[in-house]
Amino acid sequence: MFYLGYMCVLMSRSLEANEKKDWLSLSLIPGLGPVTFWNLINNLGSPTEVLDASAAVLQQIPGLKPSLVEALAQKSLIDEVAEAELVHLHELDAHVITAHYSAYPELLSRTAAPPPVLFVRGRKDLLNRPSVAIVGSRAATSYGRRTAFNLASNLAAKQVIVVSGLATGIDAEAHAGCLAGGGDTIAVLGCGLDIVYPRSNRDLYDQVIEQGVLLSEYALGTKPDGFRFPARNRIIAGISHGVVVVEAARKSGSLITVQYALEEGREVFAVPGQIDSAKSGGAHWLLQQGASLIVSADDIIDNLSLQLGELPQQDASALSQPAELDDESLALLTLLDSYPIRRDELLERSGIKSAKISEMLLLLELEGLI
């Protein structure tokens, strides 16, 4: 009886591994995106049935290009590509999660044409926990960077996962703030898991692997081409309960994330900036369109209470506290964040003496605020 039970377990695992490989094989075929993938599944039932289908059967599927019918006929090549990918993933200590397994993010599975396969490196257990996305400008001001860092740190204190795209600027500060606050973060990439982009985020990339999870729908070796980032943004919105725009210009790519969020019924929040700052133009436009204005992590959590459910509390003493600034320092930061400004103009507009302003600028720099 033990032998029979053991053999049943082995057979079950073998079938599961083969099924996962078929999902991977189908998803790796060039030119076969999520919409086409799900069209094939809806018509034939499963990746295994798609891969076993004859050309005559495939030709009957509405909307399937002849080039894909030809690609699906290359059975041995499809198998070789999937085998090689699995080997490289194992070497990287990365994993494949397919859309029909419980580890796949539930929120993402309910979106339009979700990625059939996700590649993950790090803690895949984080993918189904309460999460909030923080997005914004790559060329962020010190105000924007500071705000993103503090919001993320305070969300971490409430055990909320912070999601972002590991870009420079707001994304990087969101990840860093969450990690500094002792929390967990998800970085969604617009390239393969084996590519660090931008390279300046190498240390942050490594920290996310240790304390969070890297996530991508792209196979290893996929380059960070510009057209991949809007698709990346749909995943950021799809796995999050809400999206926070900290700082974004009117034509910022962050608004693409917002559009996806709205299409999927997610809450959208925006942080106000200087009224004359072009870098907050997109955030201000969102507020005019009805996005929720927020100034703290509590504002976000209060708005998302039904979606996030009851959250455990963390000891506030474990958090890194932002520097307390006097009124003059705050006024100086406001001037610096508004637009590029020369020293003589800074002296004139601030009304602060030259010797003192030099000291204040040094202190602000040491605090990492400018």
ROBA-423441 format. One line per 10 residues: number of its first residue (from 1); their letters; for each residue x, y, z of C-alpha. Coordinates in steps of 0.2 Angstrom, whole numbers, plus 2048, in hexadecimal, padded with zeros to 3 digits. Layout:
! ROBA-423441
NUM = A = X Y Z; ... .
This chain:
! ROBA-423441
1 = MFYLGYMCVL = 800 800 800; 80E 80C 804; 817 808 7F3; 806 80B 7EA; 804 81C 7F3; 816 821 7F0; 814 81D 7DD; 804 827 7DD; 80D 836 7E4; 81B 835 7D8 .
11 = MSRSLEANEK = 80F 833 7C9; 805 843 7CF; 815 84D 7D1; 81B 847 7C0; 80A 84C 7B8; 80B 85D 7C1; 81C 860 7BA; 818 85C 7A9; 808 867 7AA; 813 875 7B0 .
21 = KDWLSLSLIP = 81F 872 7A2; 811 873 795; 80B 884 79C; 81D 88A 79B; 820 883 789; 810 88B 782; 814 89C 78A; 826 89C 783; 821 89B 771; 826 8AC 769 .
31 = GLGPVTFWNL = 817 8B7 764; 80B 8AD 76F; 805 8BA 77C; 7F9 8B8 78A; 7E9 8BC 780; 7EE 8AF 773; 7F3 8A3 781; 7E1 8A4 789; 7D9 8A3 778; 7E1 892 775 .
41 = INNLGSPTEV = 7DD 88C 786; 7CB 891 784; 7CA 888 774; 7D4 878 778; 7D3 877 78B; 7E5 876 791; 7F7 87A 78C; 7FA 867 78A; 7EB 866 77D; 7F2 875 774 .
51 = LDASAAVLQQ = 803 86E 772; 7FC 85D 76D; 7F0 864 760; 7F2 862 74D; 7F5 870 741; 7E3 86C 73A; 7DC 86F 74C; 7E6 87F 74F; 7E1 886 73F; 7CF 886 744 .
61 = IPGLKPSLVE = 7D2 891 753; 7CB 8A3 750; 7D9 8B0 74F; 7E8 8A5 750; 7F5 8AB 744; 7FD 89E 737; 80E 8A2 73E; 809 89C 74F; 801 88C 748; 812 889 740 .
71 = ALAQKSLIDE = 81B 88D 750; 810 881 75A; 815 873 74E; 827 874 753; 824 867 762; 836 863 765; 83C 875 765; 82F 87A 771; 834 86C 77D; 846 871 77C .
81 = VAEAELVHLH = 843 883 77F; 839 87F 78F; 845 873 795; 853 87F 794; 849 88D 79C; 846 881 7AB; 858 87D 7AD; 85D 890 7AD; 84F 894 7B9; 855 886 7C5 .
91 = ELDAHVITAH = 867 88D 7C4; 860 89E 7C9; 856 897 7D7; 846 89E 7CE; 835 896 7CB; 827 895 7BF; 815 898 7C5; 807 894 7B9; 7F6 89C 7BA; 7ED 88C 7BF .
101 = YSAYPELLSR = 7F7 889 7CF; 7F3 890 7E0; 803 89A 7E2; 7FE 8A5 7D3; 7F8 8B6 7D9; 7E5 8B5 7DB; 7E2 8C7 7D7; 7EC 8C6 7C7; 7E3 8B6 7C2; 7D3 8C0 7C1 .
111 = TAAPPPVLFV = 7D9 8CD 7B5; 7D7 8CE 7A3; 7E3 8C2 79A; 7EF 8BF 7A9; 800 8B9 7A5; 7FF 8A6 7A4; 810 8A3 7AB; 81A 8AE 7B8; 82C 8AC 7BC; 831 8B0 7CE .
121 = RGRKDLLNRP = 840 8B1 7D8; 83F 8B3 7EB; 830 8B1 7F6; 822 8AB 7EC; 817 8AA 7FB; 815 8BD 7FB; 80B 8BC 7EB; 7FA 8BA 7F3; 7FC 8C6 802; 7F4 8D7 804 .
131 = SVAIVGSRAA = 7FE 8E3 7F8; 7FE 8F5 7F2; 808 8FC 7E3; 812 90C 7E4; 817 913 7D3; 81D 924 7CD; 82B 92D 7C3; 83C 926 7C0; 843 938 7C1; 83B 93B 7D2 .
141 = TSYGRRTAFN = 83E 94A 7DD; 845 948 7EE; 833 94C 7F4; 82C 93D 7EA; 83A 931 7EF; 838 935 801; 825 933 800; 826 923 7F7; 833 91C 804; 829 921 813 .
151 = LASNLAAKQV = 818 91B 80C; 820 90A 808; 828 909 819; 818 90D 822; 80E 901 817; 81B 8F4 81C; 817 8F7 82E; 805 8F2 82B; 80B 8E2 823; 806 8E8 811 .
161 = IVVSGLATGI = 810 8E1 803; 817 8F0 7F8; 817 8ED 7E5; 821 8F7 7D8; 82C 8F5 7C9; 83E 8F6 7CF; 841 906 7C4; 84B 915 7CA; 842 923 7D3; 832 91F 7DC .
171 = DAEAHAGCLA = 832 90C 7D9; 843 90A 7E1; 83E 915 7F0; 82E 90A 7F2; 838 8FA 7F3; 846 901 7FE; 839 909 80A; 830 8F9 80B; 83F 8EF 80F; 846 8FC 81B .
181 = GGGDTIAVLG = 835 8FB 824; 837 8E8 826; 82A 8E4 819; 829 8D9 80A; 829 8E0 7F8; 825 8D9 7E7; 82F 8E0 7D8; 827 8DD 7C7; 834 8DE 7B9; 832 8E2 7A6 .
191 = CGLDIVYPRS = 840 8D6 7A2; 846 8C5 7A7; 84A 8C1 7B9; 85D 8BF 7B5; 85E 8D1 7AF; 861 8DF 7BB; 859 8EF 7B4; 85E 8FC 7B7; 86F 8F6 7BC; 870 904 7C9 .
201 = NRDLYDQVIE = 863 8FA 7D3; 86E 8EB 7D5; 86F 8EB 7E8; 85C 8EE 7E9; 859 8E0 7DD; 863 8D4 7E9; 85A 8DB 7F8; 849 8D7 7F0; 84E 8C5 7ED; 853 8C3 7FF .
211 = QGVLLSEYAL = 844 8CC 807; 837 8CC 7F9; 834 8C5 7E8; 838 8C9 7D6; 82A 8C6 7CA; 82A 8C6 7B7; 81F 8BF 7A9; 82F 8BE 79D; 83B 8B0 79B; 84D 8B1 7A0 .
221 = GTKPDGFRFP = 857 8BB 795; 849 8C7 78F; 850 8D8 78D; 848 8E8 795; 841 8EE 785; 836 8FE 787; 826 8F5 781; 826 8E9 78F; 824 8F5 79D; 811 8F9 799 .
231 = ARNRIIAGIS = 80E 8E7 79A; 818 8E6 7AA; 80D 8F4 7B1; 7FD 8E9 7AF; 805 8DC 7BA; 809 8E9 7C7; 7F7 8EF 7C7; 7F0 8DD 7C6; 7F8 8D6 7D6; 7F5 8E6 7E1 .
241 = HGVVVVEAAR = 7E5 8EA 7EA; 7E9 8FD 7E7; 7F5 908 7DD; 7FD 917 7E5; 804 925 7D9; 811 92E 7E3; 818 93A 7D6; 815 939 7C3; 815 945 7B4; 805 947 7AA .
251 = KSGSLITVQY = 80C 93B 79D; 815 92F 7A9; 815 91C 7A6; 80E 91B 7B7; 7FD 920 7B0; 7FD 910 7A6; 7FD 906 7B6; 7EF 911 7BC; 7E5 90D 7AC; 7E7 8FB 7AF .
261 = ALEEGREVFA = 7E3 8FD 7C1; 7D2 905 7BD; 7CE 8F8 7B0; 7D0 8EB 7BD; 7C6 8F4 7CB; 7D5 8F8 7D6; 7D5 908 7E1; 7E0 916 7DB; 7E9 922 7E6; 7F4 932 7E3 .
271 = VPGQIDSAKS = 800 93C 7EE; 7FE 94F 7EB; 80E 958 7E6; 813 96B 7E3; 805 972 7D9; 812 97A 7CD; 81C 96A 7CB; 81B 961 7BA; 821 951 7C2; 811 950 7CC .
281 = GGAHWLLQQG = 805 955 7BE; 7FF 943 7BB; 7FC 941 7CD; 7F2 951 7CE; 7E8 94C 7BE; 7E4 93B 7C7; 7DD 945 7D6; 7D2 950 7CB; 7CB 940 7C3; 7C6 939 7D3 .
291 = ASLIVSADDI = 7D6 92F 7DA; 7D6 92F 7ED; 7E2 93C 7F4; 7EE 934 801; 7FB 93B 80C; 7FF 92B 817; 7FF 919 817; 7F0 919 823; 7E6 922 815; 7EA 913 809 .
301 = IDNLSLQLGE = 7E6 906 816; 7D6 90E 81B; 7D0 90F 809; 7D4 8FD 806; 7CE 8F6 816; 7C2 8EA 80E; 7CE 8E3 801; 7DD 8E2 80D; 7D3 8DA 81C; 7DA 8DB 82D .
311 = LPQQDASALS = 7ED 8DE 82D; 7F9 8D9 83B; 802 8E7 844; 815 8E9 844; 81F 8F2 852; 822 904 84D; 833 904 855; 839 8F9 847; 836 906 83A; 843 913 834 .
321 = QPAELDDESL = 83C 924 838; 83D 932 82C; 847 941 831; 83E 94F 83A; 840 960 831; 83D 971 837; 833 97E 82D; 842 986 825; 848 975 81F; 837 970 818 .
331 = ALLTLLDSYP = 836 980 80F; 847 97D 808; 842 96C 802; 833 973 7FA; 83D 97F 7F0; 849 972 7EA; 83B 966 7E5; 831 973 7DB; 83E 974 7CC; 850 976 7C9 .
341 = IRRDELLERS = 856 985 7D3; 867 98F 7D3; 86F 992 7E4; 86D 9A5 7E2; 85B 9A3 7DF; 859 997 7ED; 861 9A4 7F9; 855 9B1 7F3; 845 9A7 7F3; 849 99E 804 .
351 = GIKSAKISEM = 84F 9AE 80D; 85C 9A3 816; 86D 9A9 818; 87B 9A2 80E; 885 999 81C; 875 992 823; 86F 98B 813; 87F 982 810; 87D 97A 820; 86B 975 81D .
361 = LLLLELEGLI = 86F 96E 80C; 87C 963 813; 871 95C 821; 863 959 814; 86F 950 80A; 876 945 818; 864 941 81C; 862 93B 80A; 854 947 806; 85D 950 7F8 .
